[in-house]
Amino acid sequence: MYRLMSVAETIRRKLESRFTPMELEIIDESARHRGHAGARPEGETHFRVRVVAEAFTGLSRVARQRAVYDALAEELAGPLHALSVVTLAPGEERD
């Protein structure tokens, strides 16, 4: 039986493939946005991700976020309405 991946599973697969993160946190915040623009009753429209990866070493915060948005371009054009991103290189703390 063929099963479509959830948006969260797709995000995880794509980010792991692209960045090989040491840490990856994906939080579905869709329930907090019910009734807002872009929200769907079934959820999976608003996510927060935190990615710690060696791939971000030496990149600016903007370049890191662009790389994540590029990796998730298909989802951002479709089911994903909002994405909050924190990208860190190993050993960095969030400011």
Sequence and secondary structure as in RCSB ss.txt:
>XXXX:A:sequence
MYRLMSVAETIRRKLESRFTPMELEIIDESARHRGHAGARPEGETHFRVRVVAEAFTGLSRVARQRAVYDALAEE
LAGPLHALSVVTLAPGEERD
>XXXX:A:secstr
      HHHHHHHHHHHHH  SEEEEEE GGGGTTSTT  TT   EEEEEEE GGGTT  HHHHHHHHHHHTHHH
HTTT  EEEEEEE TT    
